[in-house]
Amino acid sequence: MSSIYQLKYAVMPVSKFNKLDVTCSTSFNIVSKCYVVSEQHLMDGSSIVLYDVVFPFQDFEDQDFSKRIEPVYNSHSKCINSTVVSCVFDSFDDALVVADLENKKLLLDDIGLLPFDDNFDKFSAILKKNHQRLEEKYRKVEQEIEFATKDMQVKKSYHFDFDKILENISIYPEDFYIRIVDSLSSEERNYLREMVSNKSCKNCLNDLCKGEKNSNDACVLWDNKTLIGKQLIKSNIQ
């Protein structure tokens, strides 16, 4: 069943009880793969998106990394073991940057609660030492999660405004491709290629194309990097 879900990385808050933090105060944030159950688009006019995710491992006191937690639903088709996060990531390293920032904030918040007296430096050092111990502990947990989920392949997401891209190609084909197309990765090119539903000659404005004109067949020159068919897409017509 887990194969039906999009897989991503997310920052998972852990409580002082070594469990996924739901009601307790967070003691540390770790990086983990997760099942993305759903997305919530806020209705306040903003572009903020929240994600309901399920982390495959949630209790690290006596964690058995051979037993994963998967999404569980009630009779109303609502996932009852998901956690809301504000970001999901395509890579471990991207998520780790955010987790590290959140952990530094936790440390600074704790230090900020100390009375500023003669013992401030002493207790501040103790908090920093405790933070370092937590970091060493949970970095190992992250490695264990990564090993236990190595079969869960996270695929990169692309968020193109495809209609806008088509408009730019149609109006400014030379400018758009000369300035931008070389900066696209092969993955991004492939993504754009697959998004176009019709790659035939009737969807092309290039009168100089050397390919055989055939409105029924897919463009034989679609993968050519020179200024031919794919650079002069007219529209995403069916």
mmCIF file of the C-alpha atoms, coordinates in Angstrom:
data_MODEL
# 
_entry.id   MODEL 
# 
loop_
_atom_site.group_PDB 
_atom_site.id 
_atom_site.type_symbol 
_atom_site.label_atom_id 
_atom_site.label_alt_id 
_atom_site.label_comp_id 
_atom_site.label_asym_id 
_atom_site.label_entity_id 
_atom_site.label_seq_id 
_atom_site.pdbx_PDB_ins_code 
_atom_site.Cartn_x 
_atom_site.Cartn_y 
_atom_site.Cartn_z 
_atom_site.occupancy 
_atom_site.B_iso_or_equiv 
_atom_site.pdbx_formal_charge 
_atom_site.auth_seq_id 
_atom_site.auth_comp_id 
_atom_site.auth_asym_id 
_atom_site.auth_atom_id 
_atom_site.pdbx_PDB_model_num 
ATOM 1   C CA . MET A 1 1   ? 0.000   0.000  0.000   1.00 0.00 ? 1   MET A CA 1 
ATOM 2   C CA . SER A 1 2   ? 2.876   2.380  0.724   1.00 0.00 ? 2   SER A CA 1 
ATOM 3   C CA . SER A 1 3   ? 3.755   2.494  -2.978  1.00 0.00 ? 3   SER A CA 1 
ATOM 4   C CA . ILE A 1 4   ? 0.736   4.711  -3.706  1.00 0.00 ? 4   ILE A CA 1 
ATOM 5   C CA . TYR A 1 5   ? 2.169   7.618  -1.720  1.00 0.00 ? 5   TYR A CA 1 
ATOM 6   C CA . GLN A 1 6   ? 4.594   10.293 -2.793  1.00 0.00 ? 6   GLN A CA 1 
ATOM 7   C CA . LEU A 1 7   ? 7.824   9.917  -0.825  1.00 0.00 ? 7   LEU A CA 1 
ATOM 8   C CA . LYS A 1 8   ? 9.713   12.942 0.447   1.00 0.00 ? 8   LYS A CA 1 
ATOM 9   C CA . TYR A 1 9   ? 12.025  14.088 3.227   1.00 0.00 ? 9   TYR A CA 1 
ATOM 10  C CA . ALA A 1 10  ? 10.692  16.204 6.078   1.00 0.00 ? 10  ALA A CA 1 
ATOM 11  C CA . VAL A 1 11  ? 11.830  17.612 9.393   1.00 0.00 ? 11  VAL A CA 1 
ATOM 12  C CA . MET A 1 12  ? 10.471  15.504 12.234  1.00 0.00 ? 12  MET A CA 1 
ATOM 13  C CA . PRO A 1 13  ? 10.212  17.040 15.725  1.00 0.00 ? 13  PRO A CA 1 
ATOM 14  C CA . VAL A 1 14  ? 11.202  14.649 18.500  1.00 0.00 ? 14  VAL A CA 1 
ATOM 15  C CA . SER A 1 15  ? 10.122  15.081 22.123  1.00 0.00 ? 15  SER A CA 1 
ATOM 16  C CA . LYS A 1 16  ? 12.172  14.472 25.253  1.00 0.00 ? 16  LYS A CA 1 
ATOM 17  C CA . PHE A 1 17  ? 10.540  11.027 25.359  1.00 0.00 ? 17  PHE A CA 1 
ATOM 18  C CA . ASN A 1 18  ? 12.296  10.060 22.083  1.00 0.00 ? 18  ASN A CA 1 
ATOM 19  C CA . LYS A 1 19  ? 9.005   10.003 20.228  1.00 0.00 ? 19  LYS A CA 1 
ATOM 20  C CA . LEU A 1 20  ? 7.377   12.010 17.481  1.00 0.00 ? 20  LEU A CA 1 
ATOM 21  C CA . ASP A 1 21  ? 6.449   15.295 19.153  1.00 0.00 ? 21  ASP A CA 1 
ATOM 22  C CA . VAL A 1 22  ? 2.703   15.894 19.050  1.00 0.00 ? 22  VAL A CA 1 
ATOM 23  C CA . THR A 1 23  ? 1.810   17.463 22.388  1.00 0.00 ? 23  THR A CA 1 
ATOM 24  C CA . CYS A 1 24  ? 5.142   17.555 24.222  1.00 0.00 ? 24  CYS A CA 1 
ATOM 25  C CA . SER A 1 25  ? 7.806   20.194 23.794  1.00 0.00 ? 25  SER A CA 1 
ATOM 26  C CA . THR A 1 26  ? 10.305  19.469 21.035  1.00 0.00 ? 26  THR A CA 1 
ATOM 27  C CA . SER A 1 27  ? 13.791  18.588 22.180  1.00 0.00 ? 27  SER A CA 1 
ATOM 28  C CA . PHE A 1 28  ? 15.336  18.013 18.755  1.00 0.00 ? 28  PHE A CA 1 
ATOM 29  C CA . ASN A 1 29  ? 14.499  17.957 15.041  1.00 0.00 ? 29  ASN A CA 1 
ATOM 30  C CA . ILE A 1 30  ? 15.641  15.153 12.770  1.00 0.00 ? 30  ILE A CA 1 
ATOM 31  C CA . VAL A 1 31  ? 15.439  14.396 9.060   1.00 0.00 ? 31  VAL A CA 1 
ATOM 32  C CA . SER A 1 32  ? 13.361  11.445 7.925   1.00 0.00 ? 32  SER A CA 1 
ATOM 33  C CA . LYS A 1 33  ? 11.699  10.158 4.813   1.00 0.00 ? 33  LYS A CA 1 
ATOM 34  C CA . CYS A 1 34  ? 7.925   10.247 4.956   1.00 0.00 ? 34  CYS A CA 1 
ATOM 35  C CA . TYR A 1 35  ? 4.745   9.318  3.143   1.00 0.00 ? 35  TYR A CA 1 
ATOM 36  C CA . VAL A 1 36  ? 2.969   12.429 1.856   1.00 0.00 ? 36  VAL A CA 1 
ATOM 37  C CA . VAL A 1 37  ? -0.709  11.727 2.541   1.00 0.00 ? 37  VAL A CA 1 
ATOM 38  C CA . SER A 1 38  ? -2.213  15.027 1.390   1.00 0.00 ? 38  SER A CA 1 
ATOM 39  C CA . GLU A 1 39  ? -1.602  18.730 0.808   1.00 0.00 ? 39  GLU A CA 1 
ATOM 40  C CA . GLN A 1 40  ? -3.513  21.567 2.434   1.00 0.00 ? 40  GLN A CA 1 
ATOM 41  C CA . HIS A 1 41  ? -3.753  24.830 0.492   1.00 0.00 ? 41  HIS A CA 1 
ATOM 42  C CA . LEU A 1 42  ? -4.668  27.629 2.868   1.00 0.00 ? 42  LEU A CA 1 
ATOM 43  C CA . MET A 1 43  ? -7.790  29.589 1.946   1.00 0.00 ? 43  MET A CA 1 
ATOM 44  C CA . ASP A 1 44  ? -6.427  32.980 3.006   1.00 0.00 ? 44  ASP A CA 1 
ATOM 45  C CA . GLY A 1 45  ? -5.202  33.982 -0.430  1.00 0.00 ? 45  GLY A CA 1 
ATOM 46  C CA . SER A 1 46  ? -1.585  33.056 0.322   1.00 0.00 ? 46  SER A CA 1 
ATOM 47  C CA . SER A 1 47  ? 0.433   30.441 -1.539  1.00 0.00 ? 47  SER A CA 1 
ATOM 48  C CA . ILE A 1 48  ? 1.273   28.563 1.670   1.00 0.00 ? 48  ILE A CA 1 
ATOM 49  C CA . VAL A 1 49  ? 0.928   24.791 1.464   1.00 0.00 ? 49  VAL A CA 1 
ATOM 50  C CA . LEU A 1 50  ? 0.905   22.441 4.454   1.00 0.00 ? 50  LEU A CA 1 
ATOM 51  C CA . TYR A 1 51  ? 1.560   18.727 4.124   1.00 0.00 ? 51  TYR A CA 1 
ATOM 52  C CA . ASP A 1 52  ? 0.063   15.792 6.002   1.00 0.00 ? 52  ASP A CA 1 
ATOM 53  C CA . VAL A 1 53  ? 2.824   13.214 6.288   1.00 0.00 ? 53  VAL A CA 1 
ATOM 54  C CA . VAL A 1 54  ? 3.414   9.929  8.058   1.00 0.00 ? 54  VAL A CA 1 
ATOM 55  C CA . PHE A 1 55  ? 6.915   9.153  9.288   1.00 0.00 ? 55  PHE A CA 1 
ATOM 56  C CA . PRO A 1 56  ? 7.830   5.445  9.014   1.00 0.00 ? 56  PRO A CA 1 
ATOM 57  C CA . PHE A 1 57  ? 9.558   5.440  12.419  1.00 0.00 ? 57  PHE A CA 1 
ATOM 58  C CA . GLN A 1 58  ? 8.317   7.508  15.337  1.00 0.00 ? 58  GLN A CA 1 
ATOM 59  C CA . ASP A 1 59  ? 9.533   6.016  18.632  1.00 0.00 ? 59  ASP A CA 1 
ATOM 60  C CA . PHE A 1 60  ? 13.277  5.828  19.143  1.00 0.00 ? 60  PHE A CA 1 
ATOM 61  C CA . GLU A 1 61  ? 13.435  4.477  22.696  1.00 0.00 ? 61  GLU A CA 1 
ATOM 62  C CA . ASP A 1 62  ? 13.358  0.831  21.634  1.00 0.00 ? 62  ASP A CA 1 
ATOM 63  C CA . GLN A 1 63  ? 12.892  1.271  17.924  1.00 0.00 ? 63  GLN A CA 1 
ATOM 64  C CA . ASP A 1 64  ? 12.653  -1.809 15.747  1.00 0.00 ? 64  ASP A CA 1 
ATOM 65  C CA . PHE A 1 65  ? 13.767  -0.476 12.370  1.00 0.00 ? 65  PHE A CA 1 
ATOM 66  C CA . SER A 1 66  ? 12.374  -3.536 10.630  1.00 0.00 ? 66  SER A CA 1 
ATOM 67  C CA . LYS A 1 67  ? 8.780   -2.466 11.369  1.00 0.00 ? 67  LYS A CA 1 
ATOM 68  C CA . ARG A 1 68  ? 7.576   0.621  9.551   1.00 0.00 ? 68  ARG A CA 1 
ATOM 69  C CA . ILE A 1 69  ? 4.580   2.734  10.366  1.00 0.00 ? 69  ILE A CA 1 
ATOM 70  C CA . GLU A 1 70  ? 2.308   3.370  7.383   1.00 0.00 ? 70  GLU A CA 1 
ATOM 71  C CA . PRO A 1 71  ? -0.713  5.672  6.975   1.00 0.00 ? 71  PRO A CA 1 
ATOM 72  C CA . VAL A 1 72  ? -3.797  4.464  8.856   1.00 0.00 ? 72  VAL A CA 1 
ATOM 73  C CA . TYR A 1 73  ? -7.330  5.634  8.016   1.00 0.00 ? 73  TYR A CA 1 
ATOM 74  C CA . ASN A 1 74  ? -10.572 5.716  9.962   1.00 0.00 ? 74  ASN A CA 1 
ATOM 75  C CA . SER A 1 75  ? -14.031 4.893  8.621   1.00 0.00 ? 75  SER A CA 1 
ATOM 76  C CA . HIS A 1 76  ? -14.311 8.435  7.206   1.00 0.00 ? 76  HIS A CA 1 
ATOM 77  C CA . SER A 1 77  ? -11.182 7.958  5.056   1.00 0.00 ? 77  SER A CA 1 
ATOM 78  C CA . LYS A 1 78  ? -9.204  10.376 7.222   1.00 0.00 ? 78  LYS A CA 1 
ATOM 79  C CA . CYS A 1 79  ? -5.598  9.556  8.029   1.00 0.00 ? 79  CYS A CA 1 
ATOM 80  C CA . ILE A 1 80  ? -5.341  9.307  11.807  1.00 0.00 ? 80  ILE A CA 1 
ATOM 81  C CA . ASN A 1 81  ? -1.583  9.003  12.267  1.00 0.00 ? 81  ASN A CA 1 
ATOM 82  C CA . SER A 1 82  ? -0.324  11.865 10.089  1.00 0.00 ? 82  SER A CA 1 
ATOM 83  C CA . THR A 1 83  ? 1.644   14.920 11.149  1.00 0.00 ? 83  THR A CA 1 
ATOM 84  C CA . VAL A 1 84  ? 1.386   18.377 9.580   1.00 0.00 ? 84  VAL A CA 1 
ATOM 85  C CA . VAL A 1 85  ? 4.640   19.880 8.291   1.00 0.00 ? 85  VAL A CA 1 
ATOM 86  C CA . SER A 1 86  ? 5.218   23.131 6.434   1.00 0.00 ? 86  SER A CA 1 
ATOM 87  C CA . CYS A 1 87  ? 7.834   21.811 3.995   1.00 0.00 ? 87  CYS A CA 1 
ATOM 88  C CA . VAL A 1 88  ? 8.839   18.625 2.243   1.00 0.00 ? 88  VAL A CA 1 
ATOM 89  C CA . PHE A 1 89  ? 12.149  18.132 0.461   1.00 0.00 ? 89  PHE A CA 1 
ATOM 90  C CA . ASP A 1 90  ? 13.636  16.198 -2.428  1.00 0.00 ? 90  ASP A CA 1 
ATOM 91  C CA . SER A 1 91  ? 16.909  15.451 -0.642  1.00 0.00 ? 91  SER A CA 1 
ATOM 92  C CA . PHE A 1 92  ? 18.252  14.650 2.810   1.00 0.00 ? 92  PHE A CA 1 
ATOM 93  C CA . ASP A 1 93  ? 20.712  17.559 2.680   1.00 0.00 ? 93  ASP A CA 1 
ATOM 94  C CA . ASP A 1 94  ? 18.028  20.144 1.897   1.00 0.00 ? 94  ASP A CA 1 
ATOM 95  C CA . ALA A 1 95  ? 15.946  18.965 4.851   1.00 0.00 ? 95  ALA A CA 1 
ATOM 96  C CA . LEU A 1 96  ? 19.017  18.877 7.095   1.00 0.00 ? 96  LEU A CA 1 
ATOM 97  C CA . VAL A 1 97  ? 19.649  22.593 6.539   1.00 0.00 ? 97  VAL A CA 1 
ATOM 98  C CA . VAL A 1 98  ? 16.195  23.395 7.939   1.00 0.00 ? 98  VAL A CA 1 
ATOM 99  C CA . ALA A 1 99  ? 16.495  20.866 10.778  1.00 0.00 ? 99  ALA A CA 1 
ATOM 100 C CA . ASP A 1 100 ? 19.816  22.385 11.853  1.00 0.00 ? 100 ASP A CA 1 
ATOM 101 C CA . LEU A 1 101 ? 18.321  25.883 11.870  1.00 0.00 ? 101 LEU A CA 1 
ATOM 102 C CA . GLU A 1 102 ? 15.373  24.689 13.979  1.00 0.00 ? 102 GLU A CA 1 
ATOM 103 C CA . ASN A 1 103 ? 17.723  22.966 16.419  1.00 0.00 ? 103 ASN A CA 1 
ATOM 104 C CA . LYS A 1 104 ? 19.866  26.074 16.802  1.00 0.00 ? 104 LYS A CA 1 
ATOM 105 C CA . LYS A 1 105 ? 16.698  28.035 17.516  1.00 0.00 ? 105 LYS A CA 1 
ATOM 106 C CA . LEU A 1 106 ? 15.727  25.513 20.227  1.00 0.00 ? 106 LEU A CA 1 
ATOM 107 C CA . LEU A 1 107 ? 19.131  25.951 21.852  1.00 0.00 ? 107 LEU A CA 1 
ATOM 108 C CA . LEU A 1 108 ? 18.972  29.737 21.709  1.00 0.00 ? 108 LEU A CA 1 
ATOM 109 C CA . ASP A 1 109 ? 15.451  29.686 23.163  1.00 0.00 ? 109 ASP A CA 1 
ATOM 110 C CA . ASP A 1 110 ? 16.654  27.562 26.080  1.00 0.00 ? 110 ASP A CA 1 
ATOM 111 C CA . ILE A 1 111 ? 19.632  29.844 26.687  1.00 0.00 ? 111 ILE A CA 1 
ATOM 112 C CA . GLY A 1 112 ? 17.316  32.842 26.522  1.00 0.00 ? 112 GLY A CA 1 
ATOM 113 C CA . LEU A 1 113 ? 15.359  31.496 29.492  1.00 0.00 ? 113 LEU A CA 1 
ATOM 114 C CA . LEU A 1 114 ? 18.433  31.517 31.746  1.00 0.00 ? 114 LEU A CA 1 
ATOM 115 C CA . PRO A 1 115 ? 18.747  34.322 34.294  1.00 0.00 ? 115 PRO A CA 1 
ATOM 116 C CA . PHE A 1 116 ? 21.524  36.692 33.303  1.00 0.00 ? 116 PHE A CA 1 
ATOM 117 C CA . ASP A 1 117 ? 23.629  36.408 36.453  1.00 0.00 ? 117 ASP A CA 1 
ATOM 118 C CA . ASP A 1 118 ? 26.998  35.053 37.570  1.00 0.00 ? 118 ASP A CA 1 
ATOM 119 C CA . ASN A 1 119 ? 25.948  31.504 36.648  1.00 0.00 ? 119 ASN A CA 1 
ATOM 120 C CA . PHE A 1 120 ? 24.830  32.353 33.103  1.00 0.00 ? 120 PHE A CA 1 
ATOM 121 C CA . ASP A 1 121 ? 28.029  31.173 31.372  1.00 0.00 ? 121 ASP A CA 1 
ATOM 122 C CA . LYS A 1 122 ? 28.107  27.977 33.412  1.00 0.00 ? 122 LYS A CA 1 
ATOM 123 C CA . PHE A 1 123 ? 24.531  26.937 32.652  1.00 0.00 ? 123 PHE A CA 1 
ATOM 124 C CA . SER A 1 124 ? 24.800  28.124 29.069  1.00 0.00 ? 124 SER A CA 1 
ATOM 125 C CA . ALA A 1 125 ? 27.753  25.779 28.583  1.00 0.00 ? 125 ALA A CA 1 
ATOM 126 C CA . ILE A 1 126 ? 25.737  22.920 30.092  1.00 0.00 ? 126 ILE A CA 1 
ATOM 127 C CA . LEU A 1 127 ? 22.876  23.529 27.655  1.00 0.00 ? 127 LEU A CA 1 
ATOM 128 C CA . LYS A 1 128 ? 25.283  23.605 24.717  1.00 0.00 ? 128 LYS A CA 1 
ATOM 129 C CA . LYS A 1 129 ? 26.839  20.339 25.871  1.00 0.00 ? 129 LYS A CA 1 
ATOM 130 C CA . ASN A 1 130 ? 23.410  18.718 26.173  1.00 0.00 ? 130 ASN A CA 1 
ATOM 131 C CA . HIS A 1 131 ? 22.538  19.983 22.698  1.00 0.00 ? 131 HIS A CA 1 
ATOM 132 C CA . GLN A 1 132 ? 25.741  18.448 21.335  1.00 0.00 ? 132 GLN A CA 1 
ATOM 133 C CA . ARG A 1 133 ? 24.896  15.093 22.915  1.00 0.00 ? 133 ARG A CA 1 
ATOM 134 C CA . LEU A 1 134 ? 21.415  15.177 21.385  1.00 0.00 ? 134 LEU A CA 1 
ATOM 135 C CA . GLU A 1 135 ? 22.900  16.036 18.003  1.00 0.00 ? 135 GLU A CA 1 
ATOM 136 C CA . GLU A 1 136 ? 25.311  13.096 18.160  1.00 0.00 ? 136 GLU A CA 1 
ATOM 137 C CA . LYS A 1 137 ? 22.505  10.760 19.243  1.00 0.00 ? 137 LYS A CA 1 
ATOM 138 C CA . TYR A 1 138 ? 20.000  11.762 16.601  1.00 0.00 ? 138 TYR A CA 1 
ATOM 139 C CA . ARG A 1 139 ? 22.516  11.940 13.765  1.00 0.00 ? 139 ARG A CA 1 
ATOM 140 C CA . LYS A 1 140 ? 22.938  8.191  14.368  1.00 0.00 ? 140 LYS A CA 1 
ATOM 141 C CA . VAL A 1 141 ? 19.160  7.764  14.381  1.00 0.00 ? 141 VAL A CA 1 
ATOM 142 C CA . GLU A 1 142 ? 18.967  9.570  11.046  1.00 0.00 ? 142 GLU A CA 1 
ATOM 143 C CA . GLN A 1 143 ? 21.547  7.199  9.599   1.00 0.00 ? 143 GLN A CA 1 
ATOM 144 C CA . GLU A 1 144 ? 19.554  4.210  10.843  1.00 0.00 ? 144 GLU A CA 1 
ATOM 145 C CA . ILE A 1 145 ? 16.372  5.604  9.284   1.00 0.00 ? 145 ILE A CA 1 
ATOM 146 C CA . GLU A 1 146 ? 18.184  6.182  5.989   1.00 0.00 ? 146 GLU A CA 1 
ATOM 147 C CA . PHE A 1 147 ? 19.464  2.606  5.963   1.00 0.00 ? 147 PHE A CA 1 
ATOM 148 C CA . ALA A 1 148 ? 16.073  1.166  6.914   1.00 0.00 ? 148 ALA A CA 1 
ATOM 149 C CA . THR A 1 149 ? 14.311  3.159  4.171   1.00 0.00 ? 149 THR A CA 1 
ATOM 150 C CA . LYS A 1 150 ? 16.847  2.774  1.380   1.00 0.00 ? 150 LYS A CA 1 
ATOM 151 C CA . ASP A 1 151 ? 14.172  1.099  -0.741  1.00 0.00 ? 151 ASP A CA 1 
ATOM 152 C CA . MET A 1 152 ? 11.943  4.190  -0.416  1.00 0.00 ? 152 MET A CA 1 
ATOM 153 C CA . GLN A 1 153 ? 13.088  6.233  -3.404  1.00 0.00 ? 153 GLN A CA 1 
ATOM 154 C CA . VAL A 1 154 ? 12.400  9.964  -3.209  1.00 0.00 ? 154 VAL A CA 1 
ATOM 155 C CA . LYS A 1 155 ? 11.710  11.447 -6.639  1.00 0.00 ? 155 LYS A CA 1 
ATOM 156 C CA . LYS A 1 156 ? 12.430  15.056 -7.422  1.00 0.00 ? 156 LYS A CA 1 
ATOM 157 C CA . SER A 1 157 ? 9.434   17.349 -7.907  1.00 0.00 ? 157 SER A CA 1 
ATOM 158 C CA . TYR A 1 158 ? 9.251   20.148 -10.436 1.00 0.00 ? 158 TYR A CA 1 
ATOM 159 C CA . HIS A 1 159 ? 6.934   23.093 -10.024 1.00 0.00 ? 159 HIS A CA 1 
ATOM 160 C CA . PHE A 1 160 ? 6.723   24.714 -13.440 1.00 0.00 ? 160 PHE A CA 1 
ATOM 161 C CA . ASP A 1 161 ? 4.087   27.215 -14.463 1.00 0.00 ? 161 ASP A CA 1 
ATOM 162 C CA . PHE A 1 162 ? 3.711   25.325 -17.708 1.00 0.00 ? 162 PHE A CA 1 
ATOM 163 C CA . ASP A 1 163 ? 1.252   27.690 -19.377 1.00 0.00 ? 163 ASP A CA 1 
ATOM 164 C CA . LYS A 1 164 ? 3.640   30.594 -18.725 1.00 0.00 ? 164 LYS A CA 1 
ATOM 165 C CA . ILE A 1 165 ? 6.542   28.633 -20.167 1.00 0.00 ? 165 ILE A CA 1 
ATOM 166 C CA . LEU A 1 166 ? 4.556   27.886 -23.318 1.00 0.00 ? 166 LEU A CA 1 
ATOM 167 C CA . GLU A 1 167 ? 3.655   31.559 -23.623 1.00 0.00 ? 167 GLU A CA 1 
ATOM 168 C CA . ASN A 1 168 ? 7.303   32.595 -23.322 1.00 0.00 ? 168 ASN A CA 1 
ATOM 169 C CA . ILE A 1 169 ? 8.384   30.022 -25.897 1.00 0.00 ? 169 ILE A CA 1 
ATOM 170 C CA . SER A 1 170 ? 5.735   31.154 -28.354 1.00 0.00 ? 170 SER A CA 1 
ATOM 171 C CA . ILE A 1 171 ? 6.367   34.910 -28.021 1.00 0.00 ? 171 ILE A CA 1 
ATOM 172 C CA . TYR A 1 172 ? 10.143  34.975 -27.392 1.00 0.00 ? 172 TYR A CA 1 
ATOM 173 C CA . PRO A 1 173 ? 11.466  31.612 -28.604 1.00 0.00 ? 173 PRO A CA 1 
ATOM 174 C CA . GLU A 1 174 ? 15.061  32.633 -29.342 1.00 0.00 ? 174 GLU A CA 1 
ATOM 175 C CA . ASP A 1 175 ? 15.431  34.751 -26.202 1.00 0.00 ? 175 ASP A CA 1 
ATOM 176 C CA . PHE A 1 176 ? 13.817  32.128 -23.978 1.00 0.00 ? 176 PHE A CA 1 
ATOM 177 C CA . TYR A 1 177 ? 15.938  29.220 -25.156 1.00 0.00 ? 177 TYR A CA 1 
ATOM 178 C CA . ILE A 1 178 ? 19.244  31.034 -25.610 1.00 0.00 ? 178 ILE A CA 1 
ATOM 179 C CA . ARG A 1 179 ? 19.039  32.428 -22.091 1.00 0.00 ? 179 ARG A CA 1 
ATOM 180 C CA . ILE A 1 180 ? 17.323  29.617 -20.209 1.00 0.00 ? 180 ILE A CA 1 
ATOM 181 C CA . VAL A 1 181 ? 17.339  26.229 -21.893 1.00 0.00 ? 181 VAL A CA 1 
ATOM 182 C CA . ASP A 1 182 ? 21.060  25.646 -21.354 1.00 0.00 ? 182 ASP A CA 1 
ATOM 183 C CA . SER A 1 183 ? 20.569  26.084 -17.604 1.00 0.00 ? 183 SER A CA 1 
ATOM 184 C CA . LEU A 1 184 ? 17.988  23.286 -17.446 1.00 0.00 ? 184 LEU A CA 1 
ATOM 185 C CA . SER A 1 185 ? 19.105  19.869 -16.311 1.00 0.00 ? 185 SER A CA 1 
ATOM 186 C CA . SER A 1 186 ? 18.345  16.794 -18.396 1.00 0.00 ? 186 SER A CA 1 
ATOM 187 C CA . GLU A 1 187 ? 15.697  15.888 -15.814 1.00 0.00 ? 187 GLU A CA 1 
ATOM 188 C CA . GLU A 1 188 ? 14.004  19.268 -16.238 1.00 0.00 ? 188 GLU A CA 1 
ATOM 189 C CA . ARG A 1 189 ? 14.113  18.992 -20.024 1.00 0.00 ? 189 ARG A CA 1 
ATOM 190 C CA . ASN A 1 190 ? 12.567  15.537 -19.842 1.00 0.00 ? 190 ASN A CA 1 
ATOM 191 C CA . TYR A 1 191 ? 9.879   16.811 -17.517 1.00 0.00 ? 191 TYR A CA 1 
ATOM 192 C CA . LEU A 1 192 ? 8.936   19.626 -19.876 1.00 0.00 ? 192 LEU A CA 1 
ATOM 193 C CA . ARG A 1 193 ? 8.990   17.239 -22.810 1.00 0.00 ? 193 ARG A CA 1 
ATOM 194 C CA . GLU A 1 194 ? 6.558   14.874 -21.098 1.00 0.00 ? 194 GLU A CA 1 
ATOM 195 C CA . MET A 1 195 ? 4.262   17.750 -20.129 1.00 0.00 ? 195 MET A CA 1 
ATOM 196 C CA . VAL A 1 196 ? 3.630   18.638 -23.758 1.00 0.00 ? 196 VAL A CA 1 
ATOM 197 C CA . SER A 1 197 ? 0.705   16.461 -24.826 1.00 0.00 ? 197 SER A CA 1 
ATOM 198 C CA . ASN A 1 198 ? 1.251   16.912 -28.556 1.00 0.00 ? 198 ASN A CA 1 
ATOM 199 C CA . LYS A 1 199 ? 4.727   16.934 -30.030 1.00 0.00 ? 199 LYS A CA 1 
ATOM 200 C CA . SER A 1 200 ? 3.646   16.803 -33.666 1.00 0.00 ? 200 SER A CA 1 
ATOM 201 C CA . CYS A 1 201 ? 4.367   19.233 -36.500 1.00 0.00 ? 201 CYS A CA 1 
ATOM 202 C CA . LYS A 1 202 ? 0.996   20.963 -36.136 1.00 0.00 ? 202 LYS A CA 1 
ATOM 203 C CA . ASN A 1 203 ? 2.148   22.132 -32.699 1.00 0.00 ? 203 ASN A CA 1 
ATOM 204 C CA . CYS A 1 204 ? 5.272   23.827 -34.062 1.00 0.00 ? 204 CYS A CA 1 
ATOM 205 C CA . LEU A 1 205 ? 5.979   27.249 -35.585 1.00 0.00 ? 205 LEU A CA 1 
ATOM 206 C CA . ASN A 1 206 ? 9.394   26.400 -36.993 1.00 0.00 ? 206 ASN A CA 1 
ATOM 207 C CA . ASP A 1 207 ? 9.198   26.749 -40.801 1.00 0.00 ? 207 ASP A CA 1 
ATOM 208 C CA . LEU A 1 208 ? 12.936  26.042 -41.070 1.00 0.00 ? 208 LEU A CA 1 
ATOM 209 C CA . CYS A 1 209 ? 12.706  22.618 -39.493 1.00 0.00 ? 209 CYS A CA 1 
ATOM 210 C CA . LYS A 1 210 ? 14.386  19.948 -41.635 1.00 0.00 ? 210 LYS A CA 1 
ATOM 211 C CA . GLY A 1 211 ? 12.223  17.138 -40.297 1.00 0.00 ? 211 GLY A CA 1 
ATOM 212 C CA . GLU A 1 212 ? 9.539   15.535 -42.431 1.00 0.00 ? 212 GLU A CA 1 
ATOM 213 C CA . LYS A 1 213 ? 6.257   17.429 -42.095 1.00 0.00 ? 213 LYS A CA 1 
ATOM 214 C CA . ASN A 1 214 ? 3.725   15.014 -40.713 1.00 0.00 ? 214 ASN A CA 1 
ATOM 215 C CA . SER A 1 215 ? 0.888   16.276 -38.526 1.00 0.00 ? 215 SER A CA 1 
ATOM 216 C CA . ASN A 1 216 ? 0.036   12.803 -37.262 1.00 0.00 ? 216 ASN A CA 1 
ATOM 217 C CA . ASP A 1 217 ? 3.404   11.600 -36.011 1.00 0.00 ? 217 ASP A CA 1 
ATOM 218 C CA . ALA A 1 218 ? 5.438   12.805 -33.063 1.00 0.00 ? 218 ALA A CA 1 
ATOM 219 C CA . CYS A 1 219 ? 8.269   15.183 -33.922 1.00 0.00 ? 219 CYS A CA 1 
ATOM 220 C CA . VAL A 1 220 ? 11.292  13.102 -34.907 1.00 0.00 ? 220 VAL A CA 1 
ATOM 221 C CA . LEU A 1 221 ? 13.625  15.944 -33.894 1.00 0.00 ? 221 LEU A CA 1 
ATOM 222 C CA . TRP A 1 222 ? 12.173  16.518 -30.425 1.00 0.00 ? 222 TRP A CA 1 
ATOM 223 C CA . ASP A 1 223 ? 15.412  15.638 -28.614 1.00 0.00 ? 223 ASP A CA 1 
ATOM 224 C CA . ASN A 1 224 ? 17.660  17.747 -30.809 1.00 0.00 ? 224 ASN A CA 1 
ATOM 225 C CA . LYS A 1 225 ? 19.174  20.651 -28.837 1.00 0.00 ? 225 LYS A CA 1 
ATOM 226 C CA . THR A 1 226 ? 19.316  23.049 -31.785 1.00 0.00 ? 226 THR A CA 1 
ATOM 227 C CA . LEU A 1 227 ? 16.567  25.552 -32.561 1.00 0.00 ? 227 LEU A CA 1 
ATOM 228 C CA . ILE A 1 228 ? 14.004  23.234 -34.066 1.00 0.00 ? 228 ILE A CA 1 
ATOM 229 C CA . GLY A 1 229 ? 10.646  21.730 -33.122 1.00 0.00 ? 229 GLY A CA 1 
ATOM 230 C CA . LYS A 1 230 ? 10.780  21.627 -29.336 1.00 0.00 ? 230 LYS A CA 1 
ATOM 231 C CA . GLN A 1 231 ? 11.982  25.215 -29.089 1.00 0.00 ? 231 GLN A CA 1 
ATOM 232 C CA . LEU A 1 232 ? 9.019   26.568 -31.015 1.00 0.00 ? 232 LEU A CA 1 
ATOM 233 C CA . ILE A 1 233 ? 6.069   24.923 -29.322 1.00 0.00 ? 233 ILE A CA 1 
ATOM 234 C CA . LYS A 1 234 ? 2.944   26.811 -30.336 1.00 0.00 ? 234 LYS A CA 1 
ATOM 235 C CA . SER A 1 235 ? 0.628   25.560 -27.621 1.00 0.00 ? 235 SER A CA 1 
ATOM 236 C CA . ASN A 1 236 ? -0.163  22.518 -25.544 1.00 0.00 ? 236 ASN A CA 1 
ATOM 237 C CA . ILE A 1 237 ? -2.893  21.434 -27.960 1.00 0.00 ? 237 ILE A CA 1 
ATOM 238 C CA . GLN A 1 238 ? -4.531  18.020 -27.856 1.00 0.00 ? 238 GLN A CA 1 
# 
